[in-house]
Structure formats: structure tokens, C-alpha cells
Amino acid sequence: MTSYLAATSLEEAVAALADGARPIAGGTDLVVGARQGKKPLPEALVGIHRIPGLNGIRDSDDGLEIGAMTSHAAVVAHPTVRNRYSGLADASALVGSHATRAQGTIGGNLMNASPAMDTGAPLLCFDSAVTLASARGTRNLSLADLWTGPGHTSAGRDELLVAVHVPAPPPSTGSAYVRLQYRRQMEIAVVGAAAVVTLSEGTVTAAAIAITALAPVIHRVAEAEARLIGGKANAAAIASAADAAAEASRPIDDVRASANYRKAMAAVVARRAIETAISRAGGAEVEIPASESTYGS
């Protein structure tokens, strides 16, 4: 039988983790997985929803600090996220259903370490980092160094993700996350891509591109970025970058799609993410989530 403790302080929570408990926040992955028989509930759980300071988005000139307990619904609704970090809003708007977005948390999504998670690619493109806390203290870790494989992270079992740090993008930066999906609700990405692009008089001065559900971990594609940076944001450059993203993919066959289909769609999805990011960098308003406008309703 699983024991449960509702921690009221960070110290209480990390002490429970040190004793072998596993954290639970929204529970949208843990409970569903247990019900489907994918993974049994741990012997001990520690709830972190009552801990002060783990919820909310703090906006400053340096960027965003997003508490690990912040829901996807709160991320989507935040005006600064929608305006300056639109790719993250695109991603959070697509997570699960309305109920999932209301309960599911950004910290839980990242620590689940699914290569098909929606929020990972845009956060990676923004060079985000996380803060991990344990009874030994806290440490910061780049998001790129957090994921080590499907369902696995470099965090210790006694460490709790408490915050996500997203640096402020430079002016004239646009971002987008686009995924291939078979339905609008209760879906995960078959293929996904995020792009963050900065423009100066039509020239791409900075670019970050990441792919989702196309490799064991979500990762950026340096070659795709290189094909954009320093050149004009035209159709040829965008297509070349999208092709590079597809070339960097290592998809698998599963019940949702074949590897060949995923690889073919990678270029399409990446192109649409890049196009949308460039449009937003130029001041165009594109609805959130971007997938709705790039694929149509």
C-alpha cells in the first residue's frame, strides 16, 4: 500500500525524497500510468502542492522564473509568455485536455522526460535551466543536461525540480512550437518542432531549432540553426533548415507512426515552426497554439 505525505515546506519534501519517497504534483502522468498498468505507484509519495513558492510565474528584465507547480493553463494565460515566449504558450496550450492543463505542471512535464513532451522543445530553444533542490542544497542545471533518455533524467532520486528559468529573448525575436497530431485533445506529438528566431532588417541573427518525438531525447539541431543564421529569412533558407532538422532525426516505429513517416513529416513540421517564428519576429500576430493556424482547423 502506498503511503502519502502532503509536505508544507521544501525542507519536509526533500527529507521525504531522501527517505525514498517520490514527488507528486498534478499527478497527470503518475496516476494515468498506474491506471493503465504501465508503472505501479511508488511505495511512498510526497505531495508538493502545499509548498509555498513553487507556484507562479515571475517576470523580470532577465526573463522568467516559472515555479515547478505552475500549471500549463497558467502558462498559456500569462500575457508575457504569450507575447515574448509564444512558442512555450503554443506548447502548453496543446498538453492533454482542458482538465490536464489545469492540473498538470510544468515541472512534472519536464521531469517525466518524455521525448514527445510538448514544452521541452521551446524551453530548450530558449536556453532554459532548472533549479534542483535536495537535503544537500540546490543546484542549477541547463535543460539540455537534464534529460538522459526516455523517462530518465540526470537528477538524483533525492532531488526535486523547484523552478524553471527562461532567459529573456532579444528584441525582434519570435518563437513557435508546431506538432503533428491526429486529434486536438488528449494527444501527444507524433512529430514536433520548436523554433526561436531573431531578426535584424530581414537577416537572421540568431536561431534555435529543436525536434520532438524524433529521438530518444528532445534536442537542438545545430546544422539547422547554422543554415539560417547570417542569411535572409527566405523560403530557400527555411526549407534548408527544415531539411537539416529532418536529417538529424532518429525516429522509431510504434503504434502511432512509422519511422519513415515521422522522418518525412519532420521537415514539414520544422518548416512550419520556423516560418511561424519568423512571422512573429517580424511583428505578425499568429494565434496560439500555432498548430491551429499552420495546419488549419
C-alpha positions in Angstrom: 0.0 0.0 0.0 1.3 3.5 -0.9 1.9 5.9 1.9 1.3 9.6 1.3 2.7 12.8 2.9 1.5 16.3 2.0 4.6 18.4 2.6 4.1 22.0 3.7 7.8 23.1 3.3 10.6 22.4 0.8 12.7 21.0 3.7 10.0 18.5 4.5 9.6 17.4 0.9 13.3 16.9 0.2 13.7 15.0 3.5 10.9 12.6 2.3 12.7 12.2 -1.0 15.9 11.4 0.8 14.0 8.6 2.6 12.8 7.2 -0.7 9.5 8.9 -1.4 8.6 10.1 -4.9 7.1 13.5 -5.5 3.6 14.1 -6.9 2.1 17.4 -8.1 -0.7 17.4 -10.6 -0.4 13.6 -10.9 -1.5 13.6 -14.6 1.3 11.3 -15.7 1.8 9.2 -12.5 -1.9 8.4 -11.9 -2.7 7.7 -15.6 0.4 5.4 -15.9 -0.7 3.4 -12.8 -4.2 3.0 -14.0 -3.0 1.8 -17.4 -0.6 -0.7 -15.8 2.5 0.9 -17.3 4.1 1.6 -13.9 2.9 0.8 -10.4 2.6 3.6 -7.8 5.7 4.1 -5.6 5.6 2.8 -2.1 5.8 6.3 -0.7 4.6 9.6 -2.2 5.1 13.2 -1.1 2.7 15.8 -2.3 4.4 19.2 -3.1 1.3 21.2 -3.9 1.2 22.9 -0.4 4.8 24.2 -0.5 4.9 28.0 -0.7 6.9 29.5 -3.6 6.6 26.6 -6.1 3.7 28.1 -8.0 3.5 31.1 -10.3 5.5 33.0 -13.0 7.8 35.8 -12.0 8.6 38.2 -14.9 11.7 40.4 -14.9 14.0 42.1 -17.4 16.3 39.0 -17.1 13.5 36.6 -18.1 11.0 34.3 -16.5 11.2 32.2 -13.4 8.4 29.6 -13.6 7.6 27.6 -10.4 7.6 23.9 -10.8 4.0 23.7 -9.6 2.7 26.2 -12.3 0.0 24.6 -14.4 0.0 24.6 -18.2 -3.2 26.6 -18.1 -1.4 29.3 -16.1 1.5 29.3 -18.6 -0.9 29.7 -21.6 -2.8 32.5 -19.9 0.2 34.6 -18.8 0.5 37.7 -21.1 4.3 37.9 -21.1 4.5 34.2 -22.1 2.0 34.8 -24.9 3.8 37.9 -26.2 7.5 37.2 -25.7 7.7 33.4 -25.3 4.9 32.4 -27.7 6.5 29.0 -28.5 6.1 28.0 -24.9 2.4 29.1 -24.9 1.9 27.1 -28.1 3.2 24.0 -26.4 1.4 24.4 -23.1 -1.9 25.0 -25.0 -1.6 21.6 -26.6 -0.9 19.5 -23.4 -3.6 16.9 -22.9 -7.1 18.2 -22.3 -8.5 21.2 -20.5 -8.5 19.2 -17.3 -4.9 18.0 -17.8 -3.7 21.6 -18.5 -5.5 22.8 -15.3 -3.8 20.1 -13.1 -0.6 19.2 -15.0 2.5 21.2 -14.0 5.5 22.4 -15.9 7.9 20.7 -13.5 6.1 17.4 -13.8 6.2 17.6 -17.6 9.9 18.2 -17.7 10.8 15.5 -15.1 8.7 13.0 -16.9 11.4 13.2 -19.6 9.2 12.0 -22.5 10.8 12.6 -25.9 7.3 13.5 -27.1 6.6 16.2 -24.4 5.4 19.5 -25.8 7.0 22.0 -23.5 10.5 20.6 -23.8 11.5 21.8 -27.3 10.5 25.5 -26.9 12.1 25.7 -23.4 15.3 24.1 -24.9 15.3 26.7 -27.7 15.1 29.5 -25.1 18.3 28.1 -23.4 16.3 27.4 -20.2 17.7 26.0 -17.0 16.2 24.3 -13.9 16.8 24.5 -10.2 17.0 21.2 -8.4 16.7 21.0 -4.6 17.7 18.3 -2.1 18.6 18.0 1.5 22.2 18.8 0.4 21.1 22.2 -1.1 20.3 23.5 -4.5 21.9 23.4 -7.9 21.2 24.8 -11.3 21.3 22.7 -14.4 20.8 23.5 -18.1 17.7 21.8 -19.6 19.9 20.3 -22.2 21.8 18.4 -19.5 18.6 17.3 -17.6 17.3 14.6 -20.0 19.4 11.5 -20.5 16.9 9.2 -22.2 13.2 8.4 -22.5 11.8 8.7 -18.9 15.2 9.4 -17.4 17.0 12.5 -16.1 20.3 13.3 -14.6 18.6 14.5 -11.4 19.2 12.4 -8.3 16.3 10.5 -6.8 16.5 12.8 -3.8 16.3 16.0 -5.9 13.2 18.0 -6.6 12.8 20.3 -9.5 11.6 23.6 -8.0 11.9 26.2 -10.8 12.5 26.7 -14.5 14.5 29.8 -15.6 13.9 31.2 -19.1 16.3 33.9 -20.3 14.8 37.0 -21.9 15.0 36.9 -25.7 16.5 39.8 -27.6 14.2 42.3 -29.4 12.7 41.2 -32.7 12.6 37.6 -31.6 9.8 35.3 -32.5 9.1 31.7 -31.4 6.8 28.8 -32.2 6.1 25.2 -31.5 4.2 23.1 -34.0 3.3 19.4 -33.8 1.7 16.8 -36.0 -1.3 15.5 -34.2 -4.2 13.2 -35.1 -6.7 15.0 -32.8 -6.8 18.2 -30.8 -7.4 16.8 -27.3 -5.7 14.0 -25.2 -2.9 13.7 -27.8 0.9 13.6 -27.7 3.2 14.7 -30.5 3.7 12.3 -33.4 6.3 14.8 -34.6 7.0 18.2 -33.1 9.4 21.1 -33.7 10.2 24.4 -32.0 12.0 27.4 -33.4 13.2 30.7 -31.8 14.4 33.2 -34.4 15.8 36.8 -34.0 15.8 39.1 -37.0 17.6 42.4 -37.9 16.4 44.0 -41.1 15.3 40.7 -42.6 18.5 38.9 -41.7 18.5 36.0 -39.1 21.0 37.0 -36.4 20.1 34.1 -34.0 18.2 30.8 -34.3 17.4 27.8 -32.2 15.6 24.8 -33.5 14.6 21.6 -31.6 12.8 18.5 -32.6 10.3 16.4 -30.6 9.3 12.7 -30.8 12.2 12.1 -33.2 15.0 10.9 -31.0 15.5 9.4 -27.5 15.6 12.9 -26.1 14.4 16.3 -27.3 17.4 18.1 -28.7 18.5 21.1 -30.7 19.8 20.8 -34.3 22.9 22.8 -34.8 23.1 22.3 -38.5 19.5 23.5 -39.0 20.3 26.6 -37.0 23.5 27.2 -39.0 21.6 27.2 -42.2 19.5 30.2 -41.0 22.0 32.3 -39.1 23.6 35.1 -41.1 21.2 34.8 -44.1 17.9 36.3 -45.2 14.8 34.7 -43.8 13.6 33.5 -47.1 11.9 30.3 -48.3 15.1 28.6 -49.5 16.8 29.1 -46.2 13.8 27.9 -44.2 13.5 24.8 -46.4 17.2 24.0 -46.0 17.0 24.4 -42.2 13.9 22.2 -42.1 15.6 19.5 -44.1 18.6 19.6 -41.7 16.2 19.1 -38.8 14.7 16.0 -40.6 18.2 14.7 -41.3 19.1 14.9 -37.6 16.0 12.8 -36.5 16.3 9.2 -35.4 12.6 8.2 -35.2 11.2 4.8 -34.2 8.3 2.7 -35.5 5.5 2.4 -33.0 1.7 2.1 -32.9 1.3 5.8 -33.7 3.5 6.2 -36.8 6.3 4.6 -38.7 9.8 5.9 -38.6 9.7 6.7 -42.3 6.5 8.7 -41.9 7.9 10.6 -38.9 11.1 11.5 -40.8 9.1 12.7 -43.8 6.9 14.8 -41.6 9.9 16.2 -39.6 10.8 18.6 -42.4 7.2 19.7 -42.8 6.7 20.4 -39.1 10.1 22.1 -38.7 9.4 24.3 -41.7 6.1 25.5 -40.3 7.6 26.2 -36.9 10.4 28.2 -38.4 8.0 30.1 -40.7 5.8 31.0 -37.7 8.7 32.1 -35.6 10.0 34.4 -38.3 6.5 35.8 -38.8 6.2 36.5 -35.1 9.7 38.0 -35.1 8.5 40.4 -37.8 5.6 41.5 -35.7 2.8 39.3 -37.2 0.2 38.0 -34.8 -0.3 34.3 -35.1 -2.9 32.6 -33.0 -1.9 30.3 -30.1 -1.4 27.4 -30.5 0.4 27.9 -33.7 -0.5 24.4 -34.9 -4.1 25.6 -35.3 -3.1 28.1 -38.0 -0.3 26.2 -39.7 -2.5 23.1 -40.2 -5.9 24.7 -40.3 -8.9 24.0 -38.2 
